[in-house]
Amino acid sequence: MVSAAAQLIPYALLAALSPLGLAATLAVMRTGRLKALGFGAGVILGQLLTCTALVALGAVMTPNRAKAYPTFQALLQLAVGCALLCLAFVAHRRPTTARRSSSGRSQAVLERLQHLHVVTASAAGFLLGIGGPKRLVLTGLAAASITAAGITGSDESILVCWYVFLATALVWFPVLAYLLLGVRVVTRLDAVIAWLARHRRPATVYALVVVGGALVVGGLLLL
């Protein structure tokens, strides 16, 4: 159980470390506590339902749910770890100008988030929790890891909740801090996002190297 929970950490960290997710959370927080609460709840619910559905799908496709598949887990971690290290190399070599068009689209999305109602903010959070291709792939990898661990019943549910807790941390934690501490949290987050904007490339590369390296080491230990 503890080993299976540890194996989910790299996938959850990659899902959580989303500058757009953090910026979207900040944009909604500027509109008030109720909308921020609805947005955060939507993100958690979307991630929870997606992970639960993928785990259930994996359970149906697995012939013996109670049997662990350590070799599969090891190969999965090695493959993902090597892929992340390759992405780190590509991100390090990619020209800065290649990100400008993507940044423009992201800014447009953030501006729309500041004009949503409570219901639409919750719906936007729900869609963010389901995620785009990156988050869906990471949730699928986490679900595959849970299924391969040979854990069923309540323990499986605990692992799903553990993954969701970590994968949505950069949404629920700022929202919770905002509800408790008020607008000073927004000011602090502004500084964090400004720093990320100035150091986006090294921050991305270091995150990919650390998580990818952890997956490779974990995969080798499982073999």
C-alpha positions in Angstrom: 0.0 0.0 0.0 2.7 2.5 1.0 4.8 1.5 -2.0 1.8 1.9 -4.4 1.1 5.3 -2.9 4.8 6.4 -3.4 4.7 5.3 -7.0 1.8 7.7 -7.7 3.7 10.8 -6.4 5.6 11.5 -9.6 2.5 11.4 -11.8 0.6 13.6 -9.4 3.4 16.1 -9.1 3.6 16.4 -12.9 -0.2 16.9 -13.0 -0.1 19.5 -10.3 2.8 21.5 -11.7 0.7 23.3 -14.2 1.4 27.1 -14.6 -1.9 27.5 -16.4 -3.8 25.7 -13.7 -2.3 27.9 -11.0 -2.9 31.1 -13.1 -6.5 30.0 -13.7 -7.0 29.5 -10.0 -5.7 32.9 -9.3 -7.9 34.5 -12.0 -11.0 33.0 -10.4 -9.9 33.9 -6.9 -9.9 37.6 -8.0 -13.7 37.3 -8.6 -14.6 36.3 -5.0 -14.6 33.5 -2.5 -17.8 31.8 -3.7 -16.6 31.5 -7.3 -13.1 30.3 -6.1 -14.7 27.7 -3.9 -16.9 26.5 -6.8 -13.9 26.4 -9.1 -11.8 24.4 -6.7 -14.6 21.9 -6.0 -15.1 21.5 -9.7 -11.4 20.7 -10.3 -11.3 18.1 -7.5 -14.6 16.5 -8.6 -13.4 16.3 -12.3 -10.1 14.8 -11.4 -11.7 12.3 -8.9 -14.3 11.1 -11.4 -11.7 10.8 -14.2 -9.3 8.8 -12.1 -12.1 6.6 -10.7 -13.4 5.8 -14.2 -9.9 5.0 -15.5 -9.2 2.7 -12.5 -12.5 1.0 -13.0 -11.7 0.5 -16.7 -8.3 -0.9 -15.9 -9.9 -3.3 -13.4 -12.3 -4.6 -16.1 -9.4 -5.2 -18.4 -7.2 -6.9 -15.8 -7.8 -10.7 -15.6 -6.9 -11.0 -11.9 -7.4 -7.7 -10.0 -5.9 -9.1 -6.7 -2.6 -10.0 -8.4 0.2 -7.5 -8.5 2.2 -6.9 -11.6 5.6 -5.5 -10.4 7.3 -6.0 -13.8 4.7 -4.0 -15.6 4.9 -1.3 -12.9 8.7 -1.2 -13.3 8.6 -1.0 -17.1 5.9 1.6 -17.0 8.0 3.8 -14.7 11.1 3.3 -16.7 9.3 4.2 -20.0 7.7 7.3 -18.5 10.9 8.4 -16.8 12.9 8.1 -19.9 10.3 10.0 -21.9 10.3 12.8 -19.3 14.1 13.1 -19.5 13.9 13.3 -23.3 11.2 16.1 -22.9 13.6 17.9 -20.5 16.2 17.9 -23.2 13.8 19.1 -25.8 12.5 21.9 -23.5 16.1 22.9 -22.8 16.8 23.3 -26.5 13.5 24.8 -27.6 13.6 28.5 -28.7 11.8 30.9 -26.4 9.8 32.4 -29.3 8.1 29.0 -29.8 5.9 29.6 -26.7 4.5 33.0 -27.7 1.4 31.9 -29.5 0.5 29.4 -26.7 0.9 32.2 -24.1 -1.5 34.4 -26.1 -4.2 31.7 -26.1 -3.6 31.0 -22.4 -4.0 34.7 -21.6 -7.3 34.9 -23.4 -8.6 31.9 -21.4 -7.6 33.6 -18.1 -9.4 36.8 -19.1 -12.6 34.8 -19.7 -12.4 33.2 -16.3 -12.6 36.5 -14.6 -16.1 37.1 -16.0 -17.8 33.8 -15.1 -20.7 33.2 -12.8 -20.5 30.7 -9.9 -22.1 27.8 -11.9 -19.9 28.4 -14.9 -16.8 28.8 -12.7 -17.6 25.4 -11.2 -18.1 23.9 -14.7 -14.8 25.4 -15.8 -13.1 23.8 -12.8 -14.7 20.5 -13.6 -13.3 20.6 -17.1 -9.9 21.6 -15.9 -10.0 18.6 -13.4 -10.7 16.2 -16.3 -7.9 18.0 -18.1 -6.4 18.2 -21.5 -4.1 15.6 -23.1 -1.3 16.0 -20.5 -3.5 15.6 -17.4 -5.5 12.7 -19.0 -2.3 10.8 -19.9 -1.0 11.3 -16.3 -4.3 10.2 -14.8 -4.2 7.2 -17.1 -0.7 6.3 -16.0 -1.7 6.7 -12.3 -4.7 4.5 -12.9 -2.6 1.8 -14.5 -0.2 1.9 -11.6 -3.1 1.5 -9.1 -4.5 -1.4 -11.1 -1.1 -3.1 -11.4 -0.6 -2.8 -7.6 -3.1 -5.6 -7.0 -5.0 -3.6 -4.5 -8.8 -3.7 -4.4 -11.7 -2.4 -2.3 -11.2 0.5 0.1 -7.4 0.5 -0.4 -7.9 1.2 -4.1 -10.2 4.1 -3.2 -7.6 5.5 -0.8 -5.0 5.4 -3.6 -7.4 7.3 -5.9 -8.1 9.9 -3.3 -4.3 10.2 -2.6 -3.6 10.8 -6.2 -6.4 13.4 -6.5 -5.2 15.1 -3.3 -1.7 15.6 -4.8 -2.7 16.2 -8.4 -5.0 19.1 -7.5 -2.8 20.6 -4.7 -2.0 23.8 -6.7 -5.7 24.5 -6.9 -7.3 23.5 -3.6 -4.4 24.8 -1.4 -4.4 28.4 -2.9 -8.3 28.4 -2.7 -8.2 27.2 0.9 -5.5 29.8 1.8 -7.6 32.5 0.1 -10.7 31.5 2.0 -8.8 31.7 5.3 -6.4 34.6 4.8 -8.1 36.8 2.1 -6.6 38.9 -0.6 -3.0 38.8 0.7 -2.8 35.2 -0.8 -3.6 36.7 -4.3 -0.7 39.1 -3.9 1.7 36.3 -3.0 0.5 34.2 -5.9 1.0 37.1 -8.3 4.7 37.1 -7.3 4.9 33.3 -7.8 3.4 33.5 -11.3 5.6 36.4 -12.2 8.7 34.4 -11.1 7.5 31.4 -13.1 7.0 33.6 -16.2 10.6 34.8 -15.9 12.0 31.3 -15.3 9.6 29.1 -17.2 12.3 27.2 -19.1 14.6 26.2 -16.2 11.7 25.5 -14.0 10.2 23.2 -16.6 13.5 21.5 -17.3 14.3 20.9 -13.6 10.9 19.6 -12.8 11.1 17.1 -15.7 14.6 16.0 -14.8 13.7 15.5 -11.1 10.4 13.6 -11.7 11.8 11.6 -14.7 14.9 10.7 -12.7 12.7 9.6 -9.7 10.7 7.4 -12.0 13.7 5.8 -13.6 15.3 5.0 -10.2 12.0 3.7 -8.9 11.5 1.5 -12.0 15.0 0.1 -11.6 14.4 -0.7 -7.9 11.2 -2.6 -8.9 13.0 -4.9 -11.4 
